[in-house]
Amino acid sequence: MKTQILTFIFLLQIAFTISLHFHPLDPLTPQEINKTSSIIKKSHLGNLKDLTFHYLDLEEPNKSHVLQWLHSKSTKKPPPRRRSLVVVRAGGQTHELIIDLTTNKIASSRIYTGHGFPPFTFIELFKASKLPLTYPSFAKSILDRSLNISEVSCIPFTVGWYGETTTRRELKASCFYRDGSINVFTRPIEGITITIDVDSMKVVKYSDRFRKPLPDSKGNDFRTKHKPSSFSCNVSDTSFKILGKKIIKWENWKFHVGFNARAGIIISTASVLDPRTKRFRRVMYRGHVSETFVPYMDPTYEWYFRTFMDIGEFGFGKSAVNLQPLIDCPQNAAFLDGHVAGPDGTAQRMSNVMCVFEKNGFGASFRHTEINVPGQVITSGEGDISLVVRMVATLGNYDYIVDWEFKKNGAIRVGVGLTGVLEVKATSYTSNDQITENVYGTLVAKNTIAVNHDHYLTYYLDLDVDGNGNSLVKAKLKTVRVTDVNKSSSPRKSYWTVVRETAKTEADGRVRLGSEPVELLIVNPQKKTKIGNMVGYRLIPEHLPVTSLLTDDDYPEIRAGYTKYPVWVTAYNRSERWAGGFYSDRSRGDDGLAVWSSRNREIENKDIVMWYNVGFHHIPYQEDFPVMPTLHALREKHEKEVENLTLTTQPFNTLKLFVEATVLYIKRSISYLLAHGGWFMLITTLLVGFGVLLVTVDGPHGKHVEEVLEYVRYSLWWIALGVASSIGLGSGLHTFVLYLGPHIALFTLKATHCGRVDLKSAPYDTIQLKRVPSWLDKSCSEFGPPLMISAAGSRVPLTSILPQIQLEAILWGIGTALGELPPYFISRAASISGSRVDGMEELDGSSSEDSGFMATYLNRIKRWLLTHSQHLNFFTVLVLASVPNPLFDLAGIMCGQFGIQFWEFFLATLIGKAIIKTHIQTIFIICVCNNQLLDWMENELIWILSHVPGLASVLPGLTAKLHAMKEKYIDAPPPVPSHIKVNKWDFSFATIWNGIVWLMILNFFVKIVTATAQRHLKKKQEKEIAVLTHSD
């Protein structure tokens, strides 16, 4: 008893949940589909053995009833009645039925006698594909070609209409030879055409007209070797909600998602939230793909009939594929199922045919930087985050990726991506040089021609902007001569203005975009903003629309007359949803969008529908073979490969690419020098040989050679430290603070303590490069008595100390100037090539909203540099280089980007850094460490502190301790007797600090290796893209 009660409660909860989120435009449920087929099978049609279900979907409800129910606040009001529209074939006839799902009865039934046929079922297509394999004439043709029939696959194609007075349901099969290849479409058996009567499933015509060599089975595998990278795209705080698996709420959007066998995804009752009234405002009642048109441009017997209208002949929904996480959608997307009726009328579940996810466009939805507020740089914006509803339909060789994208600003973006494999024909040509006739396409591989063709997708957009009463407004841009302005106050002679025209009838609603500058708006003339503008939506084409180039009397164009205009606007009629007519297969153009529009109904302030064609003329290129990549997807893959290439994640691959790049650079350098620098190479070789000879051969010159080598070591050491200071060793490491500054300070303190400046045994005597005890390791007694002494103690003038350490400072400054050249050269090269370096992009994108005072301050300086870039010249660079400036590399980037000459930039940098800035820093350090300044600072500080109560008595002792610490630090350590063992491990501060420095240098080396490997990988990727886009 308890189990029964729990079961009842569970079922009651399910029923309550379903009713709570019920929508009158919900697709038929599996139960409703099965109920519909059961009712039909129990009728008189059920007695026919060849009963086949070709279309079973919700009959479009009355629009006014749907809207009334949705806007009704009463929970007791019954929803619009649900009825199913069914098309079946039985006894060689097409039957149309409407089933009332409330009364479980057939509401109407009639035999269709017009032109065209319903979509093919997959069972019919499967049988047609197998039929040729059992046909004797075909088996003989295959045997005559010395082929194995077990390796043959046949694919049936629709045949269109070419003026026949009577038609039957036909397919023409073309066959392909696999022979180990999985890319079936790339190996056609040319010359054979098989015509099949679908109702009788018999071959009614067979043709074998000629033979062509089979294209090679190698090099046509479309499978990738890379595993999908893990990624997710739900990026907002709120994410989205799916109520009842059909109603989606996200940010300011609410809409209904449906799925049927013909259109696939159907978006209904899309509304956007008004933040002022907190109420949803209507935008679109229904939206879906209505029809496709794919005509091939080969008029020969084997190809002329290939003019496909896939949605009406096959069905987008029936061709939808199971979406794969990490390939089709992010791994954390929400996946939705769909249900369609099978050929026997039973419900079939199609798993994961739709996915919903948030998409980060990695750009700005909006942004602005204001630099005209005194003392402020204000930047604000919002990331481009949108919600995507996606499906993928595979129709033969093509895969259509259909996206509905909803944006926070209230925009709806409809887009389709095409990929897959080319439909090709075999040829005897192996090179373009051999072609002497019109082949109607492109030779993409040996013995392989990809045929020219078109792609058109027509969208059905029933827009209800703030209600049903809408109008089409054409905002035309017109050039006007200046006549209404006083010529003495303005020299302008022309301008453009906007002339708005409201379309009155459907004839006005046919628009050729691109023929004149115009913007199209669907507006509600009865609703206006506070300042009087009409509320509306604007059509923004992302690409220049294309129209059909076929002549009006060509049979495919007669059937697909809806492709003659990119935009059509018609009066709403719930039965007019399929642009090519409801019965597309073998249709004759007497039903469909072009016919409906010719009625020229009124469309001003009416319930109207916009039909929008997107597509392109596809000229195949070699890079489309064997699989058509999208360069956008390829570049995304390349970016991820570069991001993942590091020494920590891929050590062997990174080192391999680094070695490759290094070897390649050495080879190129040698080749360039051999080709352009013969004299330079000769002189360099002679100098190197002479140097090696001097070093290796003993003689009286050895002492002088050793002296020169010491100077070379000394110079390279300080120049290298200067370069390292500019580049920061990848860690912001500044070698003035670590090496040059302490070197100057210690020398000054030592000279002051010893009362003389002749401490160095040679100019290159440096504490870091010591091979013998340096001047720092010696006691003052080893230098002799003080030479500069007075009653107050040692007094060593600044002018005496400066020359002793001036050379090190200048060499270090030269190194810092050299270290500023890479950013300049990189930016200069980017400027010449017409691009921008990352530093400039970062500069443009820097925000004043970064956390922290320092980040905000630095961004203000960056903005100031950018806004004053026109003032960059020798003197401004000299000023920037002459003062400690952590952002000078940015100045180098800007000089390269804005075309400052090299010598102008480098000389200003060299003088500023090696002469002016280093002397300022050196003099400052000497002054701080000189006894005169220290004594003065000490006396002043003692005088100030002596007035502080309680400190006067302790000052003498504190001063004595500080003096003792200074003496202890300056005095050389006493020599260690030979009989005393020194501890092997030295954990002094200097040792620890040197260890940290070496870790920084190691980190810098790792970054250099990684950056070089990534740069080399990018070049290889660029070559790959170049091959794809400029193939011979």
Residue pairs with C-beta under 8 A, 6 or more apart in sequence:
17 244
18 244
20 244
21 243
21 244
21 246
21 247
22 79
22 244
23 70
23 244
23 246
23 247
23 256
23 268
23 269
24 61
24 65
24 66
24 69
24 70
24 79
24 80
24 82
25 58
25 61
25 66
25 256
25 258
25 266
25 268
25 269
25 286
26 58
26 246
26 256
26 258
27 57
27 58
27 258
27 259
27 260
27 266
27 338
27 339
28 36
28 56
28 57
28 58
28 82
28 84
28 339
29 339
29 347
30 339
30 347
30 349
31 347
32 82
32 84
32 101
33 56
33 84
33 339
33 340
33 341
33 345
33 346
33 347
34 345
34 346
34 347
35 99
35 101
35 104
36 56
36 84
36 86
36 99
36 101
36 341
36 345
37 53
37 56
37 341
37 344
37 345
37 346
38 345
39 99
39 104
39 105
39 106
40 46
40 51
40 53
40 86
40 88
40 97
40 99
40 106
40 345
41 51
41 345
43 106
43 109
45 51
45 88
45 90
45 95
48 90
48 91
50 89
50 90
50 91
50 199
51 88
51 89
51 90
52 88
52 89
52 90
52 121
52 123
52 124
52 343
52 344
53 86
53 87
53 88
53 121
53 341
53 342
53 343
53 344
53 345
54 87
54 88
54 89
54 94
54 118
54 119
54 120
54 121
54 343
55 85
55 86
55 87
55 118
55 119
55 261
55 262
56 84
56 85
56 86
56 87
56 261
56 340
56 341
56 345
57 84
57 85
57 260
57 261
57 262
58 82
58 83
58 84
58 85
58 260
59 83
59 84
59 85
59 98
60 85
60 574
60 575
60 577
61 80
61 81
61 82
61 83
62 80
62 574
63 285
63 572
63 574
63 607
65 80
66 80
66 269
67 285
69 77
69 79
69 80
70 269
81 100
81 101
81 102
82 101
82 102
83 98
83 99
83 100
83 101
83 107
84 98
84 99
84 101
85 96
85 97
85 98
86 96
86 97
86 98
86 99
87 94
87 95
87 96
87 97
87 112
87 118
88 94
88 95
88 97
88 345
89 95
89 118
89 199
92 199
93 111
93 112
94 111
94 112
94 117
94 118
94 583
95 109
95 110
95 111
95 112
96 108
96 109
96 110
96 111
96 112
97 106
97 108
97 109
98 106
98 107
98 108
98 109
99 105
99 106
99 107
100 106
100 107
112 583
114 583
114 590
114 591
115 161
115 167
115 583
115 586
115 587
115 588
115 590
115 591
116 581
116 582
116 583
116 584
116 585
116 586
116 587
116 588
116 591
117 169
117 583
117 585
117 586
118 583
118 585
119 261
119 262
119 312
119 313
119 314
119 315
119 318
119 584
119 585
120 158
120 171
120 198
120 313
120 314
120 585
121 342
121 343
122 318
122 343
123 343
124 198
124 201
124 343
125 156
125 171
125 314
127 201
128 154
128 156
128 171
128 173
128 196
128 198
128 201
129 153
129 154
129 155
129 156
129 173
130 154
131 154
131 173
131 194
131 196
131 201
131 202
131 203
132 138
132 154
132 173
132 175
132 194
132 203
133 139
133 149
133 152
133 154
135 194
135 203
135 206
137 206
137 208
138 175
138 192
138 194
138 206
139 149
141 192
141 208
142 148
142 149
142 152
142 189
143 149
145 189
145 211
147 177
147 189
148 179
151 177
151 178
151 179
152 175
152 176
152 177
152 178
152 189
153 175
153 176
153 178
153 184
154 173
154 174
154 175
154 176
154 194
155 173
155 174
155 175
155 176
155 184
155 185
155 396
156 171
156 172
156 173
156 196
157 171
157 172
157 173
157 174
157 305
157 306
157 308
157 396
158 171
158 305
158 308
158 309
158 313
158 585
158 586
159 170
159 171
159 172
159 195
159 305
159 586
160 305
160 307
160 555
160 556
160 559
160 586
161 167
161 555
161 559
161 586
161 587
161 588
162 304
162 305
162 555
163 555
167 586
168 197
168 198
168 199
169 197
169 198
169 199
169 585
169 586
170 195
170 196
170 197
170 198
170 204
170 586
171 195
171 196
171 198
172 193
172 194
172 195
172 196
172 305
173 193
173 194
173 196
174 188
174 189
174 192
174 193
174 194
174 302
175 188
175 189
175 192
175 194
176 184
176 185
176 187
176 188
176 189
177 187
177 189
177 214
178 184
178 187
178 217
179 187
179 217
180 217
181 187
181 217
181 220
181 221
182 221
182 222
182 223
183 220
183 221
183 222
183 421
183 626
183 627
185 396
185 397
185 421
185 422
185 423
185 424
186 215
186 220
186 421
186 422
186 424
186 445
186 448
186 625
186 626
187 214
187 215
187 217
187 220
187 426
188 215
188 424
188 425
188 426
189 214
189 426
190 210
190 211
190 212
190 302
190 425
190 426
190 427
191 208
191 209
191 210
191 211
191 212
191 302
192 207
192 208
193 205
193 206
193 207
193 209
193 301
193 302
194 203
194 205
194 206
194 207
195 203
195 204
195 205
195 206
196 202
196 203
196 204
197 203
197 204
207 301
209 301
209 302
212 425
212 426
212 427
212 428
212 447
213 426
213 427
213 428
213 447
214 426
214 447
215 424
215 426
215 445
215 446
215 447
215 448
216 445
216 446
216 447
219 445
219 626
220 445
220 625
220 626
221 626
222 421
222 626
222 627
226 637
228 324
228 325
228 326
228 327
229 326
229 640
229 644
230 326
230 331
231 326
231 330
231 331
232 330
232 331
232 332
233 330
233 332
233 333
233 357
233 358
233 359
233 360
234 330
234 332
234 333
234 357
234 358
235 358
235 360
235 383
235 385
236 251
236 358
236 385
238 250
238 251
239 250
239 358
240 248
240 249
240 250
240 334
240 356
240 358
240 387
241 248
241 249
241 250
242 248
242 334
242 336
242 356
243 249
245 336
245 337
246 256
246 257
246 258
247 254
247 255
247 256
247 257
248 254
248 255
248 256
248 257
248 356
248 387
248 389
250 358
250 387
250 406
251 387
251 408
252 272
252 273
252 275
252 408
252 410
253 270
253 271
253 272
253 273
253 387
253 406
254 270
254 271
254 273
254 280
255 267
255 268
255 269
255 270
255 271
255 284
255 406
256 267
256 268
256 269
256 270
257 265
257 266
257 267
257 268
257 336
257 354
257 356
257 389
258 265
258 266
258 267
258 268
259 265
259 266
259 317
259 320
259 336
259 338
259 339
259 350
259 353
259 354
259 391
260 266
260 317
260 338
260 340
261 315
261 317
261 318
261 340
261 341
262 311
262 312
262 315
262 316
262 317
262 318
262 578
263 288
263 289
263 290
263 311
263 316
263 317
264 288
264 289
264 316
264 317
264 320
264 338
264 353
264 391
264 393
264 402
265 288
265 289
265 354
265 389
265 391
265 402
265 404
266 286
266 287
266 288
267 284
267 286
267 287
267 288
267 389
267 404
268 284
268 285
268 286
268 287
269 282
269 284
269 285
270 282
270 283
270 284
270 287
270 406
270 412
271 280
271 281
271 282
271 283
272 280
272 281
272 283
272 410
273 279
273 280
273 281
274 280
274 281
281 466
282 464
282 465
282 466
282 467
283 410
283 412
283 463
283 464
283 465
283 537
284 412
284 461
284 462
284 463
284 464
285 462
285 463
285 464
286 460
286 462
286 577
287 404
287 412
287 414
287 459
287 460
287 461
287 462
288 459
288 460
288 577
289 311
289 316
289 402
289 416
289 457
289 458
289 459
289 460
290 311
290 458
290 459
290 460
290 577
290 578
290 579
290 580
290 593
290 611
291 309
291 311
291 312
291 457
291 458
291 560
291 562
291 578
291 579
291 580
291 584
292 308
292 309
292 310
292 311
292 316
292 400
292 455
292 456
292 457
292 458
293 307
293 308
293 309
293 454
293 455
293 456
293 458
293 548
293 556
293 560
293 562
293 563
293 580
293 615
294 306
294 307
294 308
294 309
294 310
294 398
294 453
294 454
294 455
294 456
295 306
295 307
295 308
295 453
295 454
295 548
295 550
295 556
295 560
296 303
296 306
296 307
296 423
296 451
296 452
296 453
297 440
297 441
297 451
297 452
297 453
297 454
298 304
298 306
298 425
298 440
298 441
298 451
298 452
299 440
300 440
302 425
303 425
303 440
303 451
306 423
307 556
307 559
307 560
308 395
308 396
309 559
309 560
309 580
309 584
309 585
309 587
310 316
310 319
310 395
311 578
311 580
311 584
312 578
312 580
312 581
312 582
312 583
312 584
312 585
312 587
313 584
313 585
314 395
316 391
316 393
316 395
316 400
316 402
317 338
317 340
317 350
317 353
317 393
318 340
319 393
319 394
319 395
320 338
320 350
320 353
320 354
320 391
320 392
320 393
321 353
321 392
321 393
321 394
321 399
322 350
322 351
322 352
322 353
323 329
323 335
323 352
323 353
323 354
323 355
323 390
323 391
323 392
325 331
325 333
325 335
328 355
328 390
328 392
328 401
329 335
329 355
329 357
329 390
330 357
332 357
333 355
333 356
333 357
334 355
334 356
334 357
335 351
335 352
335 354
335 355
336 352
336 353
336 354
336 355
336 356
337 349
337 350
337 351
337 352
337 353
337 354
338 349
338 350
338 353
338 354
339 347
339 348
339 349
339 350
340 347
340 348
340 350
341 347
341 348
342 348
353 391
354 389
354 390
354 391
355 389
355 390
355 391
356 387
356 388
356 389
356 390
357 387
357 388
357 390
358 385
358 386
358 387
358 388
359 385
359 386
359 387
359 388
359 405
360 383
360 384
360 385
361 383
361 384
361 385
361 386
362 383
362 384
363 383
363 384
364 381
364 382
364 383
364 384
365 381
365 382
365 383
365 384
365 385
365 407
365 408
365 409
366 381
366 382
366 409
367 379
367 380
367 381
367 382
368 379
368 380
368 381
369 377
369 378
369 379
369 863
370 376
370 377
370 378
370 379
371 377
371 863
371 867
376 848
376 860
377 848
377 859
377 860
377 863
378 848
379 846
379 847
379 848
379 849
380 849
382 408
384 407
385 408
386 405
386 406
386 407
386 408
386 413
387 405
387 406
388 403
388 404
388 405
388 406
389 403
389 404
389 405
389 406
390 401
390 402
390 403
390 404
391 401
391 402
392 399
392 400
392 401
392 402
393 399
393 400
393 402
394 400
394 420
396 423
397 420
397 421
397 422
397 423
398 418
398 419
398 420
399 418
399 419
399 420
400 416
400 417
400 418
400 457
401 416
401 417
401 418
401 419
402 415
402 416
403 413
403 414
403 415
403 416
403 417
404 412
404 413
404 414
405 412
405 413
405 414
405 415
406 412
406 413
407 413
414 459
414 461
414 612
414 614
415 542
416 457
416 614
417 630
418 455
418 628
419 627
419 628
419 629
419 630
420 627
420 628
421 626
421 627
421 628
422 444
422 450
422 620
422 624
422 625
422 626
422 628
423 450
423 451
423 453
424 441
424 444
424 448
424 449
424 450
424 451
424 625
425 441
425 448
425 449
425 451
426 447
426 448
426 449
427 439
427 443
427 447
427 448
427 449
428 447
429 435
429 439
429 443
429 447
429 449
430 446
430 447
431 443
432 443
435 443
439 449
440 449
440 451
440 452
441 449
441 450
441 451
441 452
441 620
442 449
442 450
442 452
442 619
442 620
442 621
442 622
443 449
444 450
444 620
444 621
444 622
444 624
444 625
445 622
445 625
445 626
448 625
450 620
450 624
450 625
451 620
452 617
452 618
452 619
452 620
453 618
454 546
454 548
454 549
454 563
454 615
454 616
454 617
454 618
455 615
455 616
455 618
456 546
456 548
456 560
456 563
456 613
456 614
456 615
457 613
457 614
457 615
458 562
458 563
458 579
458 593
458 611
458 612
458 613
459 611
459 612
459 613
459 614
460 577
460 579
460 609
460 611
461 609
461 610
461 611
461 612
462 572
462 609
463 470
463 522
463 537
463 608
463 609
463 610
464 470
464 607
465 522
465 523
465 524
465 527
465 535
465 536
465 537
466 524
466 527
466 535
467 524
467 526
467 527
468 572
468 606
468 607
469 524
469 525
469 526
469 605
469 606
469 607
470 522
470 523
470 524
470 605
470 606
470 607
470 608
471 502
471 503
471 522
471 523
471 524
471 525
471 603
471 604
471 605
471 606
471 608
472 502
472 503
472 508
472 509
472 520
472 521
472 522
472 569
472 603
472 608
472 610
473 500
473 501
473 502
473 503
473 520
473 521
473 522
473 523
473 534
473 536
474 500
474 501
474 502
474 503
474 511
474 518
474 519
474 520
474 521
475 498
475 499
475 500
475 518
475 519
475 520
475 521
476 498
476 499
476 500
476 501
476 516
476 517
476 518
477 496
477 497
477 498
477 499
477 517
477 518
478 496
478 497
478 498
478 499
479 494
479 495
479 496
480 494
480 495
480 496
480 497
481 493
481 494
482 490
482 492
482 493
482 494
482 495
485 492
496 517
501 508
502 525
502 604
503 509
503 569
503 603
503 604
504 602
504 603
504 604
505 600
505 601
505 602
505 603
506 568
506 569
506 570
506 571
506 596
506 597
506 598
506 599
506 600
506 601
506 603
507 597
507 600
508 603
509 567
509 568
509 569
509 570
509 597
509 603
509 608
510 565
510 567
510 568
510 569
510 597
511 518
511 520
511 565
511 566
511 567
511 568
511 569
512 547
512 565
512 566
513 520
513 541
513 544
513 545
513 566
513 567
514 544
514 545
514 566
519 538
519 539
520 538
520 539
520 567
521 536
521 537
521 538
521 539
522 536
522 537
522 539
522 569
522 608
522 610
523 534
523 535
523 536
523 537
524 534
524 535
524 536
525 534
525 605
526 605
527 534
527 535
528 534
528 535
529 535
539 567
539 610
539 612
541 566
543 614
543 616
545 566
545 567
545 613
545 614
546 566
546 615
546 616
546 617
547 563
547 564
547 565
547 566
547 613
548 557
548 560
548 563
548 564
549 617
550 556
550 557
551 557
552 558
552 564
557 563
557 564
558 588
558 589
559 580
559 587
559 588
559 589
560 580
560 589
561 589
561 592
561 593
561 594
561 595
562 568
562 579
562 580
562 592
562 593
562 594
562 611
562 613
563 613
563 615
564 594
565 613
566 612
566 613
567 610
567 611
567 612
567 613
568 593
568 597
568 610
568 611
569 603
569 608
569 609
569 610
569 611
570 576
570 593
570 596
570 597
570 601
570 603
570 608
570 609
570 611
571 601
571 602
571 603
571 606
571 607
571 608
571 609
572 606
572 607
572 608
572 609
573 596
576 593
576 596
576 609
578 584
578 592
579 592
579 593
579 611
580 587
580 592
580 593
581 587
581 589
581 590
581 591
581 592
581 595
582 591
583 591
589 595
593 611
621 1031
622 1031
622 1032
623 629
623 1027
623 1028
623 1029
623 1031
629 1028
631 1025
631 1028
631 1029
634 1024
634 1025
634 1028
635 1025
638 1018
638 1021
638 1024
638 1025
641 1017
641 1021
642 1014
642 1017
642 1018
642 1021
644 650
645 653
645 654
645 657
645 1010
645 1013
645 1014
645 1017
646 654
646 1010
647 654
647 655
647 1006
647 1009
647 1010
653 1013
654 1009
654 1010
654 1013
655 1009
655 1013
656 1013
657 1012
657 1013
657 1014
657 1016
657 1017
658 1009
658 1012
658 1013
658 1016
660 1016
661 1012
661 1013
661 1015
661 1016
662 1012
664 1016
673 680
673 681
674 681
694 701
694 705
695 705
695 709
707 762
710 762
710 764
711 763
711 764
713 764
713 769
714 763
714 764
714 766
714 769
715 811
717 766
717 768
717 769
718 740
718 808
718 811
718 812
718 815
719 811
719 812
719 814
719 815
719 818
720 815
721 735
721 739
721 740
721 812
721 815
722 735
722 811
722 812
722 813
722 814
722 815
722 816
722 817
722 818
722 819
723 815
723 816
723 818
723 819
724 733
724 735
724 815
724 819
725 733
725 734
725 735
725 736
725 812
725 815
725 816
725 819
726 815
726 816
726 817
726 818
726 819
726 820
726 889
727 819
727 822
727 1004
728 734
729 1000
729 1001
729 1003
729 1004
730 1000
730 1003
730 1004
730 1007
730 1008
731 1000
731 1003
731 1004
733 997
733 1000
733 1004
735 812
736 812
736 921
738 997
739 768
740 808
740 809
740 812
741 921
741 925
743 766
743 767
743 768
743 805
743 808
744 805
744 808
744 809
744 922
744 925
744 926
744 929
745 925
745 928
745 929
746 767
746 776
747 759
747 775
747 801
747 804
747 805
748 796
748 801
748 925
748 926
748 929
748 930
749 929
749 966
749 969
749 970
750 759
750 775
750 776
750 970
751 757
751 759
751 796
751 800
751 801
751 804
752 794
752 796
752 929
752 930
752 931
753 780
753 794
753 967
753 970
753 971
754 780
754 783
754 786
754 794
755 780
755 785
755 786
755 787
755 788
755 789
755 794
755 795
755 796
756 783
756 784
756 786
756 787
756 788
756 796
757 788
757 796
757 800
757 801
757 804
758 783
758 787
759 765
759 775
759 778
759 783
759 804
760 775
760 804
761 772
761 775
763 807
765 774
765 775
766 774
766 808
767 774
767 775
767 776
770 777
775 783
776 972
777 972
777 973
778 972
779 971
779 972
780 786
786 794
788 794
788 795
788 796
788 797
788 800
789 795
792 935
793 931
794 931
795 931
795 932
796 930
796 931
798 923
798 926
798 927
798 930
801 926
801 930
802 922
802 923
802 926
805 922
806 919
806 922
809 918
809 919
809 921
809 922
810 914
810 915
810 918
812 918
813 910
813 913
813 914
813 915
813 917
813 918
814 910
814 913
814 914
816 913
816 914
817 881
817 906
817 909
817 910
817 912
817 913
817 914
820 881
820 888
820 889
820 892
820 909
820 913
821 892
821 906
823 837
823 839
823 889
823 892
823 893
823 896
824 892
824 893
824 895
824 896
824 902
824 905
824 906
825 896
826 837
826 893
826 896
827 837
827 839
827 840
827 892
827 893
827 894
827 895
827 896
827 897
828 896
828 897
828 899
828 902
829 896
830 836
830 837
830 896
830 897
831 896
831 897
831 898
831 899
836 897
837 893
837 896
837 897
839 889
839 890
839 893
840 893
840 894
840 897
843 862
843 865
843 866
843 890
843 893
844 866
846 859
846 862
846 863
847 859
848 856
848 859
848 860
848 863
850 856
850 859
858 886
858 887
861 887
862 887
862 890
865 887
865 890
865 891
865 894
866 894
869 894
869 898
872 891
872 894
872 895
872 898
872 900
873 900
873 904
874 904
874 907
874 908
875 908
877 891
877 895
877 900
877 904
877 905
877 908
877 909
877 912
878 908
878 911
878 912
878 916
879 912
880 888
880 891
880 912
881 888
881 891
881 908
881 909
881 911
881 912
881 913
881 916
881 917
882 911
882 912
882 913
882 916
882 917
882 920
883 917
883 920
884 917
884 921
885 891
892 905
892 909
895 905
896 905
927 933
928 934
938 959
942 955
942 959
945 951
945 952
945 955
946 952
946 955
976 982
